[in-house]
Amino acid sequence: MEGIIGYGAYIPRNRIKVEEIAKVWGTDAPSYKKGLMLEEKSVPSPDQDTITMSVEASRNAIKRAKIDPADIGAVYIGSESHPYAVKPSGTVVAEALGATPEVHTADFEFACKAGTEGMFVAMNLVKAGVIKFGLGVGADTSQGAPGDALEYSAAAGAAAFIFGNDKIVANIVDTYAYMTDTPDFWRREYQYYPQHGGRFTGEPAYFKHVTSAARGIMQNNDMKPEDFDYVIFHQPNGKFPFRVGKMLGFKKEQIEPGWLVNKLGNTYSGSSPLGLAATLDIAKPGDMVLIVSYGSGAGSDAFIFEVTDRIEEVRNLAPLTRDLLDKNKNYLEYGEYAKFRHKIRKAD
């Protein structure tokens, strides 16, 4: 049996409230707080990026896995904000962790589901016996143009998962994928900020793919919503996860433990993986967990995990996700935020 042997999260301590953004652009902050259920979001410092956050989250995962990093056979970083257009993130992360030069690395990109892509490949290489341990990371310092609706949610964070077949904290029961070519969100080469086709974002994009992936994996395993203790959906805003959960028959209580977006924002490739990390932080042995990611373009990955007794042993070996979210916060004014996110640029 294969599964997660270690997991870790990282969230920058900087935050900005939606009111701070709204007062600059003259928009209606209550509409974001009530309509989209957003209060504040994380902001990376100038010296933080996908690589640095991936390293921090992965080190936390290694602490829980209790393994030698030299035994990691693959490192896969899923992100849509890799620092380099050509140079890989994976090689930097692997070397920083102490992996050997024989490690296989790759960078994944599928909008917000790039993290679960890396998890899927790492897990299946372990399952095939090609590697002993595989690391999959979802991390982003997501972009939102000044004044755009995305600016209220585009955030930063990372979650890392190490897969193996011994000392497992969550067994993998099954995986499922659902993909179509739906143009709801994109960013072309050399463009700094992404664009989105608003009318595609909900029904034909997010809701179609998430419900299709969730129903597909439940049908394949003869399971129903009531068979799960927890469910995590991709969190582009606070409203969508509860709406899609209701469409599928899940209760609010199953969703809330992994629902971070109201205080975190949308961490893109780190969104559903961070929700999974937060859920593992409180899950009990025997609990069944469903996670369904979503990436624009468009597609969803679904995983079913069964938590094992080992979770109790490793949980407190690294920072808990909710502690990273709720403690030691530093609130920014819009000018500081704009400087940190390079929204103010020098003339050529």
N, C-alpha and C positions, 0 to 999 in steps of 0.2 A: 504494500500500500504506500502511495506517495502523498505528500501533503506539505503544509507549512511547518517548518521547524523553528523559525524565528521571524519576528516582524518588528518593524520600528517606524516611527513617525518623526517628522520635523515640521514645525511651523514657525516662521519668523515672529519676533515679539512685537514688531511695529503694527499699528492698526490705524485705520481712518474710518470715521463714522459717515454714514450716508448723508447726514445733515451738513457735514463739512463740504462734501462734494456738491450737494444741491445748492448751497448758498452761493457758490461761485458761478454756477450756470443758471441760477434762477429757476430751477426745476422744483417739482413738488416732492420733497423728501417723504412725506407720509404715504405717497403712492408706492414707493419702494419698500417702505417698512411694512405696510399692510398688504398691498397687492402682491408683492414678490417676497415678502417676509424676510427682508434683509435689514440688518442693523449696522453692521460694520464689516470690514474685511481686513485680511492680513496684507502687509506691504513688505517686500524685501528691502533690506538695506542696500546701499550702493555696491557693497562688496559681496552680495549674495546673488546666486544664480542657480540654475537647474543643477549644475555640477556640485556646488557646495552643499545644497540642500539634500541631494542624493547621497552624498558622503555621510552627512549627519544621520539621516534616516537609516542608512545601511549599517552604520556602526551600532545603532540601537538594535537593529535586527540581529547582528552578530552577537551582541551581548546576550540576547535571549536564546539564540541557537546554541551558544557555547561551542563554537567550532573554530578551527584555525582558518583564517581567511585564505590561506594558501591552498585549501582544499576546495575552494569555490571554482567550479569548472566553467561557468558562464556568467556574464554580467550584462544585463539588458536594461537600458534606460529609455523609458517612454516619455516623450515630451513634445510639445509644439513650440517650446522656447529654448531649444538648445543654444548655448552661447555662440557656437560656431556654425557657419553654414557648411563648412567642409570638414574641419577637424572634429572627430567624434568626442562625445561626452564620456562614453563607456570606458575608454582607455584611461582617462584621468581618474575616474571613480575607482576603477579596478586597482590601479597602482596606489592610490591613496589608502585603500583598504588593506593592502598587503597581499593582494592576489599575485600569483606567479605570471611570468610572461606567456605561459602556455594557456592562459584563460581565454575563452572565446568571448568577444565583446561585440555589441551592435547597438545602434541607436534606432528606436522605433518612433514612428510618427503616424498617428491616425486621429488627429484632433484630440478630443478628451478621452479616448479609449486606448491611447498608446501605452498607458501603464499596464492595463490588463492584457494587452498584447505581449508585453515582456514577461508578465507572469505566466501566461499560457505557454510560451515557448520554453521558458526555464523549467517549468513543471514537467513538460512532456519530454524534455531531454533527460531529466532524472528518471522518468517512467521508462524510457527506452534503454536505460542503462549506459548512456553515452557519458554522463557526468555524475559525480557523487552529489554535489550540491549546485543549485542554480539560483541566482539572484535576479529578481524582477523588481524594477523601481518605476513608480509613476511620480513625476515631478514637473512643476511648471511655475514660471513667473509670468502669468498670463497677461495679455495685452488688452487694453481698452482705450479707444481714441478719446481725447478730451471732449467731454460733453455728451458722448455716446452712452446709450443705455448700458453697454458692457462695462463702462467705467465704474458703475456701482457694484459690480460683482466680481470682476477679474482680479484674482488674488494669487497668493503664493503658498506653496507647501509641498511636502513629499511624503511618500510612504513606500517602504521597502519590505519585500517578502523573500525569505530564503526557503527553497524547497529541497526536500530530501526524503529518504524512505526509512529513517530511524529517528526515534525521539520526536515524534510528530505532535504538534499542538493542535492541528486541525487537518483531518484527513480530507482529501479531495474525493468527492463522490462522483461528480460528473462535470463536464463543461459543454457549452453550446454557443454557437455564434449565429448571428442574423445580420446580413449586409445587403444594402441596395445603393444605387447611385442617386442620392438625393442632395441637391446643392443648397444646403441651408446656411453654410458658414464656410468661409475660405480666406486665405491670404496668399497672394501671388508673390513670386520672387521679387525682392527689393522693396516690397511694401512693409511699412513699419507696423501698421495696425490692420487687423482683420476686418472683413466685411461680412454682413449677414443678410440673408433673405428672410425678412421678418415673417412673412406669411408661411414659410416652410418650417419654421423653427419648432412649432408645437405638434400639430396632428400628423403631417406626413413624415416628420423627422423623428423627434424625440419619442413621442408616444407610440408611434407605429413600431419602432425598432425595439424599444424597451419591453413593450407588452409581448411582441413576437418572440423575443429571446426568452423572457420569463416563462411564457406559456409553453414554449418548445421544450425547455429543460424540465419543467414540471411534468409535462406529458410523457417524456422519455423515461422518467423515473417514477411514474405513477404517484405523484405527490400533489398536494393541494396547499394553498396558502396557510391553512391551519396546521400543516405539518412542520412549519418553520417557526423557530423562536425569534429570529431576527431576519430582516431583509434590508439591503442597502441598494439604493438606486443612485445613478449619477445625479449630481445636484447643481444644475445651472443656476437655480434660484431656490428659494425656500418652498415655493408653491408646487412645483412640478413633481417632486418625489411623493408628496402626499396624494396628489391627484392621480398619478399613475398607480400608486398603491391601492387606492380605492377602486380604480378600474379593474385591477387584477384580483381584488378580494382580500387584500391585506389590511390589518388594523393599524391605527396610528401608533399603538404601543410597540408594534414590531419594527417600525421605521425610526422612531425617535432616537434610540441609542446611537445610531450611526449617522444621524442628521446633524451636520455641523455648519451648514452653509449660512445660517442666519448670523453667526458671529465670525465666520471664517471667510465667506465669499466662495466663489467658484474657482477651485484650484486646478481646473481642467484635467490633465492626466492624473493628478493626485486626488481628484474629487472622490470617486467611489473607493479607491484604495485606502484613503484616510478614513472614510466611513467604516471600512472593514477593520482597520486597526483599532478604532474607537470601540467597535463592537467586541472584538476579541479581548479588549481590556476588561470587559464586564461579563463575558460569556462564561457559562458553567460547563463542565464535562457533559457530553451527550447532547448539547444544544446543536440544532441544525440552523445553518446560516446560508442565505441566498444573497448573492451580489450580482447586480446587472449594471454594467457600465454603458456609456453611450459616447460615440464620437461622431462629429459632423462629417458628412460626406457620402454615406452614413452607415453606422453599424453599432451593434451591441455584442458584448461578450457576457455570458452568464456562467457562474460557478456555484456549485453546492458544496459546502464544507460541513463536516461534523467535528465538533470540538472534542478534544481528548482530555484525559486527566492531567496531562503535562502542563496545561495552561496555567494551573494554579502555581506550579513551580517556577515558571519563567516570567509571569506577568509583571512583577515588580523589579525585574532586573534592568529595566530601562524606563525612561519617562513615559507616563501615560498620556495618551493623545489629548484627553480633556484638560489635563494639567498644562500641556503646551498651549492649548487654546485659551484657557481662562486665566492663567497666572502670568505675572511679570510682563504685563502689556505696556507698550509705549505709544501713546496717541499722537498722531501727526496732524499739523495743520496742512491745508491744501498746498501751500507753497513748498513745504518740506516734502510732501508726497510727490509733487510734480518734479522736484529736483531728484529725488531718489529714483523715480521711474523714467528719468531722462525725457520728460515731456517738454522741458525747456532746453533747447539746443543752441549751441553757438553758431553764428553765421560762418559760412566758408570763407 
